[in-house]
Amino acid sequence: MMAVKIAVLPGDGIGPEIVGEALKVLDVLNQKFDLQATWQEATIGGAGYDAEKDPYPASTQALAHASDAVLLGAVGGPQWEALDKPLRPEAGLLRIREDLGLFANYRPTKVFDQLLDASTLKPEVVQGVDILVVRELVSGIYFGQPRGFEEYNGERTGFNTMRYGESEVRRIARKAFAAARLRTNKVCSVEKANVLEVSELWREIVIDVHQSEFSDVELSHMYVDNAAMQLIRNPKQFDVIVTGNLFGDILSDEASMLTGSIGMLPSASIGEKFAMYEPIHGSAPDIAGQDKANPLATILSVAMMLRFSLNREDLAEKVEQAVEDTLDAGVRTVDLANGSTSVSCSAMGDAVCKALGDLA
């Protein structure tokens, strides 16, 4: 068994709290399952700016490049909003994604039977939902040039560019089709081809990849506004959704509420060489430092890391089973409690660690 090295970037807000619980899980995996993982912490986001006046410091970049995987908490907070845009925490997140070439963002949405009462939708609508959003992560409107501010028709205007090249669409489409082959063999490509030229190209290329390489997979298309509605009306129609950066950001957050809490959704951002794992939620500065956050999305991100980067499917399944067993036992953080008794962030982490240890 080879030792693996993880770059740990707690970040801002609740980031250090939720990452701390994930590290407890890694400790159990080391002690009881011989994972042989080591890790080193570094700063990013607002913490990076405070330490080195850079939201993605050179030292963090070097550590990420020297590691087998990156585990990130969250970035952002009101105390950094007045900084110039390149110095804000979110700039650090965009830079690490671009620097590591993390073009494919996998965001699973699975509704746990134990949490049916936590969802705001009817149980019969959400029971059995298991969706994977494959979001293109390093292009589109978040990265497109030109962008900025200018005087236009006598007033100040802001502008951004949504841009995709053929190669960018091809590689994310391939990832989505390959993922579908491991699930129920269905892909829905989401765009806005009736309005946007960039979406016309997206649809054309997705169809070409499908016909030439993945004709065994069922392909459908949906405009993003309809997809947003269908996620609420009939979410079980979806298996894999492939979409661009902006649309994927919005739809995956919407999908998170099918589960009852955004605190349940992990993610994996994967490129040709590197990969980073993080919960999809933000830094939640309103509850930072209060031991209230839900660490399950971060712990489930560790499971994705075990599966995709560390080649330990066996341990990924054990972590996921430990989360299920913890929920079976009725342990809930406040976001999942629906008014009933809740536990702290650290207590939830302890409960998962105990359940995981019991599986040894």
C-alpha positions as CSV (number, residue, x, y, z in Angstrom):
1,M,0.0,0.0,0.0
2,M,1.5,3.4,-1.0
3,A,1.3,6.5,1.1
4,V,-0.9,9.3,-0.3
5,K,-0.4,13.0,0.2
6,I,-3.4,15.4,0.5
7,A,-3.2,19.2,0.3
8,V,-5.7,20.5,2.9
9,L,-7.1,24.0,2.3
10,P,-9.6,24.9,5.1
11,G,-10.2,28.4,3.7
12,D,-12.7,30.8,5.4
13,G,-15.8,30.9,7.5
14,I,-17.0,27.4,8.4
15,G,-14.2,25.9,6.2
16,P,-11.9,25.1,9.1
17,E,-14.7,23.5,11.1
18,I,-16.0,21.2,8.4
19,V,-12.6,20.3,7.1
20,G,-11.6,19.4,10.7
21,E,-14.4,16.8,10.8
22,A,-13.3,15.4,7.5
23,L,-9.7,15.0,8.9
24,K,-11.1,13.0,11.8
25,V,-12.5,10.6,9.2
26,L,-9.2,10.4,7.5
27,D,-7.6,9.6,10.9
28,V,-10.0,6.7,11.4
29,L,-9.2,5.4,7.9
30,N,-5.5,5.6,8.7
31,Q,-5.8,3.9,12.0
32,K,-8.4,1.1,11.2
33,F,-8.2,0.7,7.5
34,D,-4.5,1.3,6.7
35,L,-5.1,4.2,4.3
36,Q,-1.6,5.6,4.9
37,A,-2.6,9.2,4.1
38,T,-0.6,12.2,5.1
39,W,-1.7,15.8,4.7
40,Q,-0.4,19.3,5.0
41,E,-2.5,22.5,5.4
42,A,-2.2,25.7,3.5
43,T,-4.2,28.9,3.0
44,I,-6.6,30.0,0.3
45,G,-9.2,32.6,-0.2
46,G,-9.5,35.3,2.5
47,A,-7.1,33.3,4.7
48,G,-4.6,33.4,1.9
49,Y,-5.0,37.1,1.5
50,D,-4.6,37.7,5.3
51,A,-1.5,35.5,5.4
52,E,0.3,36.5,2.2
53,K,-1.8,39.2,0.5
54,D,-2.8,36.6,-2.2
55,P,-6.0,34.5,-2.3
56,Y,-4.0,31.7,-4.0
57,P,-0.5,32.0,-2.5
58,A,2.5,30.5,-4.3
59,S,3.1,28.2,-1.3
60,T,-0.4,26.8,-1.7
61,Q,0.1,26.4,-5.4
62,A,3.3,24.4,-4.8
63,L,1.6,22.2,-2.3
64,A,-1.3,21.5,-4.5
65,H,1.0,20.5,-7.4
66,A,2.9,18.1,-5.1
67,S,-0.1,16.3,-3.7
68,D,-2.2,13.4,-4.8
69,A,-5.4,15.3,-4.1
70,V,-6.7,18.6,-2.7
71,L,-9.4,18.9,0.0
72,L,-10.9,22.3,0.2
73,G,-13.4,23.8,2.7
74,A,-14.9,27.1,1.5
75,V,-13.8,30.6,0.7
76,G,-15.3,34.1,1.1
77,G,-16.7,36.5,3.7
78,P,-17.9,40.1,4.1
79,Q,-14.6,41.3,5.5
80,W,-12.9,40.9,2.1
81,E,-15.6,42.3,-0.1
82,A,-14.0,45.7,-0.4
83,L,-10.8,44.3,-1.9
84,D,-10.0,44.7,-5.5
85,K,-11.6,41.8,-7.4
86,P,-8.2,39.9,-8.1
87,L,-7.6,39.9,-4.3
88,R,-11.0,38.7,-3.2
89,P,-11.3,35.1,-1.9
90,E,-13.4,33.9,-4.9
91,A,-10.5,34.9,-7.2
92,G,-8.4,32.3,-5.4
93,L,-10.9,29.6,-6.0
94,L,-11.1,30.4,-9.7
95,R,-7.4,30.5,-10.0
96,I,-6.8,27.1,-8.3
97,R,-9.4,25.6,-10.7
98,E,-7.7,27.1,-13.7
99,D,-4.1,26.4,-12.5
100,L,-4.8,22.7,-11.8
101,G,-6.9,22.4,-15.0
102,L,-10.0,21.2,-13.1
103,F,-12.4,21.3,-16.0
104,A,-14.9,18.7,-14.9
105,N,-17.0,19.3,-11.8
106,Y,-19.0,16.3,-10.6
107,R,-21.9,17.3,-8.2
108,P,-24.0,14.4,-7.1
109,T,-27.4,14.9,-5.6
110,K,-28.7,11.9,-3.7
111,V,-31.8,12.0,-1.5
112,F,-31.3,9.9,1.5
113,D,-34.5,8.1,2.7
114,Q,-33.6,9.1,6.2
115,L,-33.9,12.8,5.3
116,L,-37.2,12.8,3.3
117,D,-38.8,14.9,5.9
118,A,-36.0,17.5,5.6
119,S,-36.8,18.3,2.0
120,T,-39.4,21.1,1.3
121,L,-40.8,18.9,-1.5
122,K,-43.3,16.1,-1.1
123,P,-41.6,12.7,-0.3
124,E,-43.1,11.1,-3.3
125,V,-41.4,13.7,-5.5
126,V,-37.9,13.3,-4.1
127,Q,-37.7,9.8,-2.8
128,G,-35.1,7.9,-4.9
129,V,-33.6,11.0,-6.5
130,D,-30.0,10.3,-7.6
131,I,-28.7,12.9,-10.0
132,L,-25.1,13.7,-11.1
133,V,-24.5,17.3,-12.5
134,V,-21.4,17.4,-14.6
135,R,-20.5,21.1,-14.8
136,E,-17.8,22.6,-17.0
137,L,-15.6,24.5,-14.6
138,V,-12.8,26.5,-16.2
139,S,-14.5,28.3,-19.1
140,G,-17.8,29.9,-19.9
141,I,-18.9,33.3,-18.6
142,Y,-16.8,33.1,-15.4
143,F,-13.6,33.1,-17.4
144,G,-14.5,34.6,-20.8
145,Q,-12.8,37.7,-22.2
146,P,-13.5,40.5,-22.7
147,R,-15.1,41.5,-19.4
148,G,-15.3,44.7,-17.4
149,F,-17.0,48.1,-17.2
150,E,-17.3,50.8,-19.8
151,E,-19.3,53.8,-20.8
152,Y,-22.0,52.9,-23.3
153,N,-24.8,55.1,-24.6
154,G,-23.9,57.7,-22.0
155,E,-24.1,55.4,-19.0
156,R,-21.8,53.0,-17.0
157,T,-22.3,49.4,-18.1
158,G,-20.8,46.1,-17.1
159,F,-20.2,43.2,-19.5
160,N,-19.1,39.6,-19.5
161,T,-18.4,37.1,-22.3
162,M,-19.8,33.6,-22.4
163,R,-17.4,31.6,-24.6
164,Y,-16.8,27.9,-25.3
165,G,-14.4,26.3,-27.7
166,E,-15.2,23.0,-29.4
167,S,-12.4,21.2,-27.5
168,E,-13.8,22.4,-24.2
169,V,-17.3,21.1,-25.0
170,R,-16.0,17.8,-26.3
171,R,-14.0,17.0,-23.2
172,I,-16.8,17.7,-20.7
173,A,-19.3,15.8,-22.9
174,R,-17.0,12.8,-22.9
175,K,-16.8,12.9,-19.0
176,A,-20.6,13.1,-18.8
177,F,-21.2,10.2,-21.2
178,A,-18.5,8.1,-19.4
179,A,-20.2,8.8,-16.1
180,A,-23.6,7.8,-17.4
181,R,-22.3,4.4,-18.5
182,L,-21.6,3.7,-14.8
183,R,-25.1,4.8,-13.8
184,T,-28.3,4.4,-15.8
185,N,-27.0,5.4,-19.2
186,K,-28.8,8.7,-19.6
187,V,-27.5,12.2,-20.3
188,C,-29.4,15.4,-20.5
189,S,-27.5,18.3,-22.0
190,V,-28.7,21.6,-20.6
191,E,-28.1,24.9,-22.5
192,K,-30.0,27.8,-24.0
193,A,-29.6,27.1,-27.7
194,N,-32.8,29.0,-28.7
195,V,-31.2,32.3,-27.7
196,L,-27.4,31.9,-27.3
197,E,-24.9,31.1,-30.1
198,V,-22.5,29.6,-27.6
199,S,-25.3,27.2,-26.7
200,E,-25.9,26.4,-30.3
201,L,-22.3,25.3,-30.6
202,W,-22.6,23.4,-27.3
203,R,-25.5,21.4,-28.6
204,E,-23.9,20.7,-31.9
205,I,-20.7,19.3,-30.3
206,V,-22.5,17.3,-27.7
207,I,-24.5,15.6,-30.4
208,D,-21.4,14.9,-32.4
209,V,-19.6,13.3,-29.4
210,H,-22.7,11.2,-28.7
211,Q,-23.1,10.0,-32.3
212,S,-19.4,9.2,-32.8
213,E,-18.4,7.8,-29.4
214,F,-21.3,7.2,-27.1
215,S,-24.3,6.2,-29.2
216,D,-25.2,3.5,-26.6
217,V,-26.0,6.3,-24.1
218,E,-29.5,8.0,-24.2
219,L,-29.1,11.7,-24.9
220,S,-31.7,14.4,-24.4
221,H,-31.5,18.2,-24.5
222,M,-33.3,20.8,-22.4
223,Y,-33.2,24.5,-22.1
224,V,-31.9,25.7,-18.8
225,D,-35.1,27.5,-17.7
226,N,-37.1,24.4,-18.3
227,A,-34.5,22.3,-16.6
228,A,-34.7,24.5,-13.5
229,M,-38.5,23.9,-13.5
230,Q,-38.2,20.1,-14.1
231,L,-35.8,19.7,-11.3
232,I,-38.6,20.7,-9.0
233,R,-41.5,19.2,-10.9
234,N,-40.0,15.7,-11.7
235,P,-36.4,15.4,-10.6
236,K,-36.4,11.6,-11.0
237,Q,-36.4,12.0,-14.8
238,F,-32.7,13.0,-14.6
239,D,-29.6,10.8,-14.3
240,V,-26.6,12.8,-15.6
241,I,-26.9,16.5,-16.4
242,V,-24.1,18.0,-18.4
243,T,-24.0,21.8,-18.6
244,G,-21.8,24.9,-18.7
245,N,-20.2,26.7,-15.8
246,L,-22.9,29.3,-15.0
247,F,-25.9,27.0,-15.5
248,G,-24.2,24.2,-13.6
249,D,-23.5,26.5,-10.7
250,I,-27.1,27.5,-10.4
251,L,-28.8,24.1,-11.2
252,S,-26.6,22.1,-8.7
253,D,-27.4,24.5,-5.9
254,E,-31.1,24.2,-6.8
255,A,-30.8,20.4,-6.8
256,S,-29.2,20.5,-3.4
257,M,-32.5,21.5,-1.9
258,L,-34.1,18.3,-3.0
259,T,-32.0,16.7,-0.3
260,G,-33.1,19.1,2.3
261,S,-29.8,20.9,2.8
262,I,-27.0,22.2,0.7
263,G,-24.8,20.8,3.6
264,M,-25.3,17.3,2.1
265,L,-23.7,17.8,-1.3
266,P,-20.1,16.9,-2.0
267,S,-18.2,17.6,-5.2
268,A,-15.2,16.6,-7.2
269,S,-13.3,18.8,-9.6
270,I,-11.2,16.8,-11.9
271,G,-8.7,17.5,-14.7
272,E,-6.2,15.5,-16.6
273,K,-3.6,15.4,-13.8
274,F,-5.1,17.0,-10.6
275,A,-8.3,16.8,-8.6
276,M,-9.9,18.8,-5.9
277,Y,-12.7,17.9,-3.5
278,E,-15.0,20.3,-1.7
279,P,-18.6,20.7,-0.5
280,I,-20.7,22.7,-2.9
281,H,-21.8,25.2,-0.2
282,G,-20.1,28.4,0.7
283,S,-18.3,29.7,3.8
284,A,-21.5,30.6,5.7
285,P,-20.0,33.4,7.7
286,D,-23.2,33.9,9.7
287,I,-22.6,30.6,11.5
288,A,-18.8,30.5,11.4
289,G,-17.1,29.6,14.6
290,Q,-20.4,28.4,16.2
291,D,-19.9,24.7,15.7
292,K,-23.3,24.6,13.9
293,A,-22.3,23.7,10.3
294,N,-23.1,20.4,8.6
295,P,-19.9,18.5,7.8
296,L,-21.5,15.7,5.9
297,A,-20.9,17.3,2.4
298,T,-17.2,17.6,3.3
299,I,-17.0,14.0,4.6
300,L,-18.8,12.8,1.5
301,S,-16.3,14.8,-0.6
302,V,-13.6,12.6,1.1
303,A,-15.5,9.6,-0.1
304,M,-15.3,11.0,-3.7
305,M,-11.6,11.6,-3.2
306,L,-11.0,8.0,-2.1
307,R,-12.9,6.8,-5.2
308,F,-11.5,9.1,-7.9
309,S,-8.0,10.0,-6.8
310,L,-6.8,7.4,-4.3
311,N,-8.3,4.3,-6.0
312,R,-9.9,3.1,-2.8
313,E,-13.5,2.4,-3.8
314,D,-13.7,0.0,-0.8
315,L,-13.1,2.8,1.6
316,A,-15.3,5.3,-0.3
317,E,-18.2,2.9,0.2
318,K,-17.4,2.5,3.9
319,V,-17.4,6.3,4.4
320,E,-20.7,6.6,2.6
321,Q,-22.1,3.7,4.7
322,A,-21.0,5.4,7.9
323,V,-22.9,8.5,6.9
324,E,-26.0,6.4,6.2
325,D,-25.7,4.6,9.5
326,T,-25.3,7.9,11.3
327,L,-28.5,9.3,9.7
328,D,-30.2,6.0,10.5
329,A,-29.4,6.6,14.1
330,G,-31.3,9.9,14.0
331,V,-28.2,12.2,14.3
332,R,-29.0,15.6,12.7
333,T,-27.3,18.9,12.5
334,V,-29.6,21.9,12.8
335,D,-30.1,22.3,9.0
336,L,-31.5,18.8,8.8
337,A,-33.3,18.6,12.2
338,N,-36.6,20.1,11.0
339,G,-37.2,21.6,14.4
340,S,-36.3,18.5,16.4
341,T,-33.1,17.9,18.4
342,S,-29.9,18.6,16.6
343,V,-26.2,18.1,17.3
344,S,-23.1,20.3,16.7
345,C,-20.8,20.1,13.7
346,S,-18.1,18.3,15.8
347,A,-20.7,15.9,17.3
348,M,-21.8,14.9,13.8
349,G,-18.2,14.3,12.8
350,D,-17.7,12.2,15.9
351,A,-20.8,10.2,15.2
352,V,-19.7,9.4,11.6
353,C,-16.2,8.4,12.9
354,K,-17.8,6.0,15.4
355,A,-20.0,4.5,12.7
356,L,-17.0,4.2,10.4
357,G,-14.9,2.5,13.2
358,D,-17.7,0.0,13.7
359,L,-17.3,-1.1,10.1
360,A,-13.7,-2.1,10.6
